[in-house]
Amino acid sequence: MDDRLRDLLAKLPRLTSVPAVDRLAAELLAADGTEAVVDLGLAVAGRAGDPRAWQYRAAFDSAFGLLAAAPGAENAGRALRLLSALPAGDRRELRRQVADLVADRPVGDLATAFSEPAPEELRACLARELRLRGADLSTAPPIAAWAATTRLAHQHRPFDLPAGAGLPELPPYPGAESGASGLATVPSGTVLPPLAEPSGRAAREVTAPDDFAALGAATAGWSENSNGRTEARVFAFPAPLETASPEVLRTLLPGLGLDCLHGRDDRSGLAVQATDAADVWELLFAVALHGGAYSSGVDEARARLVAWQSLSALAGCARSADLAGIERRAEQCAWFGFEAATDWFDQVAWDLGLLALSPDRTRLAVLAATDTD
């Protein structure tokens, strides 16, 4: 261990912020190269799970992040060494770390985890992430051989597939940026007009027992891991709506008995704006990827999957529908975003309102979600 690394480790317990840890790790990389960063990660891996010493987790994350972002098979191998060094009980962030490592990297760069000793849990996460991204495992024989002979690679199925079914083939990301920001479904700064009187149109709720989980798949992190809540419901009309327009939906929504429109006062309002399936998918993807106030979100591959699952349920697809069928159906639906100034929405930074009207205009799916710190 060289003097610079020894000095960094001595300072580590006294550091008071994550940026300070990141800065020292970057200085170590600039001065002594990647092997010094590996030494740092290996030195702190054993204490990375100690909640009383967050600096060690921060140092591990910094070291891993520097290596994961560096191109080439050698750096991928170094990052994998760090993940392998974590004690089994401290791999809580393994899926996220694997997603960061796999992103934009050739499959062959990761083969060392399958040709040299590595935890089976790490191999399973790598194989799963590669499959979800549509990677051709045959280009890396060690990975293909492992995946063909173990059941671990199939433990985390993305959908509730029948026994023996393969993983669905996912299309590429449809233009969503992982750094997307903002969850508004109507333009920022929109002045919300007063809520319209209920239209009086008869509507029957037809929400099935499984609909809530499917519709809210992308917002589950807000509800389950933070302070958020989700409303997900489906309604049927005895006759088609006259038009698929924001104006019709705006007069219709107050009469559906939605929880998200309760608790309004004289200042409350409701805005509805037309959108399309691609924009809805990107919004659902961003919600799942970035998480909420106290939830960190999921990895990119998982975010894609739950976005498709929510989109499918909103569009009214059968659970057996393949992605091509979901895409066709979604393009035929009319899509809307809505925003309501009611007590139900926290109106901090994490509010979502989506509507999907079926092609025959007799079925309306509603997904509303909110979260706060």
SVG drawing of the C-alpha trace seen along z (x, -y; Angstrom):
<svg xmlns="http://www.w3.org/2000/svg" viewBox="-76 -30 80 57">
<polyline fill="none" stroke="black" stroke-width="0.4" points="0.0,0.0 1.5,-3.3 1.7,-6.4 -1.1,-8.3 -3.6,-5.5 -2.5,-5.0 -3.1,-8.7 -6.5,-8.6 -7.6,-5.7 -6.4,-7.5 -8.5,-10.6 -11.6,-8.6 -13.3,-8.3 -13.0,-12.1 -14.6,-13.1 -18.0,-14.8 -19.4,-14.6 -19.7,-12.3 -18.2,-14.9 -15.1,-15.0 -14.7,-11.2 -15.3,-11.4 -12.6,-14.1 -10.0,-12.1 -10.7,-9.0 -10.5,-11.1 -7.2,-12.5 -5.9,-9.0 -6.8,-7.9 -5.1,-10.9 -1.9,-10.4 -1.5,-6.7 -3.8,-5.1 -6.6,-2.5 -4.7,0.1 -4.6,-2.4 -8.4,-2.8 -8.7,1.0 -6.6,1.1 -8.9,-1.6 -12.0,0.4 -10.6,3.6 -9.4,1.9 -12.8,0.6 -15.0,3.4 -15.1,5.2 -16.7,2.2 -18.8,0.9 -22.0,2.3 -21.3,0.8 -24.0,-1.9 -21.9,-3.6 -19.1,-4.2 -20.8,-5.6 -17.5,-6.9 -16.4,-3.4 -19.5,-2.8 -18.9,-6.2 -15.3,-5.3 -16.3,-1.9 -19.0,-3.5 -16.5,-6.1 -13.9,-3.5 -16.4,-1.3 -17.9,-4.2 -14.5,-5.4 -13.7,-1.9 -17.2,-1.2 -17.1,-4.4 -13.7,-3.6 -13.8,-1.8 -12.1,1.5 -12.2,5.1 -9.4,4.5 -11.4,1.8 -14.5,3.9 -12.5,6.8 -11.2,4.4 -14.8,3.3 -15.9,6.9 -13.1,7.6 -14.5,5.0 -18.1,6.4 -16.7,9.8 -14.9,8.5 -18.1,7.3 -19.3,9.6 -22.5,11.5 -24.6,9.5 -23.4,6.2 -24.6,6.6 -27.7,4.6 -26.9,2.3 -25.7,5.1 -28.4,4.7 -27.8,1.0 -24.0,1.5 -24.3,4.2 -26.6,2.0 -24.0,-0.8 -21.3,1.5 -23.1,3.2 -24.4,-0.1 -22.8,-0.8 -20.2,1.9 -19.4,4.8 -20.5,8.2 -17.0,9.6 -15.7,7.1 -17.7,8.9 -16.6,12.4 -14.0,12.5 -16.7,12.8 -17.6,16.2 -14.1,17.5 -12.6,16.6 -13.9,17.1 -16.8,14.9 -20.0,15.0 -22.9,16.8 -25.2,13.9 -23.0,11.5 -23.0,13.8 -26.8,14.1 -27.2,10.3 -24.9,9.8 -26.6,12.5 -30.0,11.1 -29.0,7.5 -27.5,8.6 -30.6,10.6 -32.9,7.6 -30.8,5.4 -31.0,7.8 -27.3,8.7 -26.1,11.7 -24.5,13.9 -23.1,16.2 -20.4,13.5 -19.0,14.3 -18.7,18.1 -18.0,18.1 -21.2,16.2 -23.2,18.3 -22.0,21.5 -22.8,20.4 -26.3,19.2 -27.0,22.4 -26.2,24.6 -27.7,22.7 -31.1,21.7 -29.9,18.6 -29.9,16.6 -33.7,16.9 -34.6,16.3 -35.7,12.7 -38.3,12.8 -39.4,9.4 -43.1,10.3 -45.3,12.9 -44.5,15.4 -45.8,19.0 -43.4,21.6 -40.8,22.3 -41.4,19.2 -38.4,17.3 -37.7,13.7 -39.5,11.3 -37.5,9.6 -37.4,5.9 -37.1,3.2 -34.4,0.6 -35.0,-2.4 -37.4,-4.6 -35.4,-7.7 -35.7,-8.0 -32.7,-9.8 -31.6,-8.4 -31.1,-12.0 -34.6,-13.0 -36.1,-15.4 -39.5,-16.7 -42.6,-14.6 -45.2,-17.1 -47.9,-15.7 -49.2,-19.2 -46.9,-22.1 -45.1,-23.6 -46.8,-26.8 -50.2,-25.8 -53.0,-27.8 -55.5,-25.1 -59.1,-26.1 -61.8,-25.4 -63.0,-21.8 -65.9,-21.3 -69.2,-20.0 -69.6,-16.2 -70.8,-15.3 -73.5,-12.9 -72.3,-10.3 -72.8,-6.8 -69.6,-5.0 -69.1,-1.6 -65.8,-0.7 -64.4,2.5 -61.0,2.5 -59.9,6.2 -58.0,7.5 -54.7,7.6 -55.1,4.2 -53.7,2.1 -50.3,3.8 -50.1,3.9 -51.2,0.3 -49.0,-1.0 -45.9,1.1 -43.9,-2.0 -44.9,-4.0 -44.5,-1.1 -41.3,-2.6 -43.1,-5.8 -45.8,-3.8 -43.8,-1.0 -40.4,-2.6 -41.2,-6.2 -44.1,-8.4 -46.1,-8.1 -49.5,-6.8 -51.0,-5.5 -54.5,-5.4 -55.1,-3.0 -58.6,-2.3 -60.4,-1.3 -63.9,-2.4 -66.3,-1.3 -69.0,-3.4 -72.2,-1.9 -71.7,-3.8 -68.6,-5.4 -67.6,-8.9 -68.5,-11.3 -64.9,-12.4 -61.4,-11.6 -60.7,-15.1 -59.2,-16.8 -62.4,-18.8 -64.6,-15.7 -62.2,-14.0 -62.0,-17.2 -65.8,-17.2 -65.9,-13.5 -63.2,-12.9 -64.9,-14.7 -67.9,-12.3 -65.8,-9.1 -65.3,-9.3 -61.5,-9.4 -59.6,-9.7 -57.1,-12.0 -59.8,-14.6 -61.2,-14.6 -60.2,-17.2 -60.5,-20.1 -61.4,-23.7 -62.5,-26.7 -59.0,-27.2 -58.8,-23.7 -58.5,-23.1 -58.0,-20.4 -56.1,-20.5 -56.0,-17.7 -53.8,-17.6 -53.5,-15.2 -50.2,-13.2 -49.1,-10.0 -48.0,-6.5 -44.3,-7.2 -44.4,-10.2 -46.3,-8.2 -43.7,-5.4 -40.9,-7.8 -42.6,-9.3 -43.2,-5.9 -39.6,-5.0 -38.4,-8.1 -40.6,-7.6 -39.3,-4.0 -35.7,-4.9 -35.3,-8.0 -37.6,-6.9 -39.3,-9.3 -38.5,-11.3 -37.0,-8.4 -36.7,-5.7 -33.7,-5.5 -35.4,-4.0 -34.5,-0.8 -31.9,0.1 -32.5,-0.9 -33.5,2.6 -36.0,3.0 -37.3,-0.5 -38.0,0.4 -39.8,3.5 -42.2,1.9 -42.8,-1.0 -44.0,1.5 -46.0,3.3 -47.8,0.1 -48.3,-0.9 -49.8,2.5 -52.3,2.3 -53.3,-1.2 -53.9,-0.2 -56.0,2.7 -53.8,5.4 -54.2,9.1 -51.5,10.4 -50.5,12.8 -49.8,9.9 -46.3,9.7 -44.5,6.3 -45.4,5.9 -49.1,6.3 -48.8,3.9 -47.2,1.3 -49.9,1.7 -52.7,1.4 -51.0,-1.6 -50.7,-3.5 -54.5,-3.0 -55.5,-4.4 -56.0,-8.1 -53.6,-9.3 -53.8,-12.2 -51.9,-13.7 -53.8,-15.5 -52.9,-17.7 -55.2,-18.5 -54.7,-21.1 -56.3,-18.9 -55.2,-17.8 -54.5,-14.3 -51.5,-15.4 -48.6,-16.5 -47.5,-19.0 -43.9,-18.9 -41.9,-17.4 -43.4,-13.9 -46.9,-14.1 -48.2,-12.0 -51.6,-11.8 -52.2,-9.6 -55.4,-8.6 -55.8,-6.0 -58.9,-5.8 -59.5,-2.7 -59.8,-2.8 -63.6,-2.3 -63.8,-5.0 -65.7,-2.8 -62.8,-2.1 -60.8,-4.6 -57.8,-3.7 -56.6,-6.1 -53.1,-6.2 -52.4,-8.9 -49.4,-8.9 -47.8,-11.4 -44.9,-11.4 -43.3,-13.8 -40.3,-14.2"/>
</svg>
